[in-house]
Each structure stands twice: as structure tokens, then as C-alpha cells.
Amino acid sequence: MKKLEIVIRPEKLEELKEILEGSNANGLMITHIMGYGNQKGYKQIYRGNETTVNLLPKIKVESVVTPEVAEVVIEKVLKALNTGNYGDGKIFVYDVADVVRVRTGERGVEAL
């Protein structure tokens, strides 16, 4: 099993949810986060003062899926959410050793 941690622009959340639902991902967790990457934020002028905004709002979506579904999701995300600009996001892929459903005690893929 693979855990996908997908960090995206907030306005792309609905598109990502559609990709995950269409790829048979059984569930997801969404977290509002702040951060920056290569861009290091941006400068703006507010009431005549120049300020640097280096923590940008992002959305982190996590889902645990089978390896086959993970590859499908990654390909779809790369095609659909790429704007070609800084801040498009990242996908982190982790191996998951086991999953246990608390309600039934099921383990592994059956617990997803």
C-alpha cells in the first residue's frame, strides 16, 4: 500500500477530489497548511509599506491506496493540476506497512 501526501493550491482542491474519487481511492484527509518552497513567497505593498509574504496557504490531501491506484492518481494529478508556475505543489509517496480498521479489526487492503 502507498500513502500519497499531495500538497496543492487551495483552488485546486475540488479537481483533486474528483481525481481521487474517479480513481477508486477509498478515503482522504484534508489539512489546511501554510508553507513555501522554491518561490520563497512574494512581496506586496500594503498601505505604502513593502512586506514579504513567505508563508502561502496550501492544502494537504492524504490518501492510502494500492500501488496500482497510486500510479494512476499521480499521472492524473500531474496532467490536471499543473499550471507550470511556482507553487503547483508536490506529491510525497510513502510505503505503508499495514492498516487496521478499528471497527472490524480488518487488516491490509481489506481495511481500506
C-alpha positions, 0 to 999 in steps of 0.5 A: 500500500502507498500513502500519497501526501499531495500538497496543492493550491487551495483552488485546486482542491475540488479537481483533486477530489474528483481525481481521487474519487474517479480513481477508486481511492477509498478515503482522504484527509484534508489539512489546511497548511501554510508553507513555501518552497522554491518561490520563497513567497512574494512581496506586496505593498500594503498601505505604502509599506513593502512586506514579504509574504513567505508563508502561502496557504496550501492544502494537504490531501492524504490518501492510502491506496494500492500501488496500482491506484497510486500510479494512476492518481499521480499521472492524473494529478500531474496532467490536471493540476499543473499550471507550470508556475511556482507553487503547483505543489508536490506529491510525497509517496510513502510505503505503508506497512499495514492498516487496521480498521478499528471497527472490524479489526480488518487488516491490509487492503481489506481495511481500506 
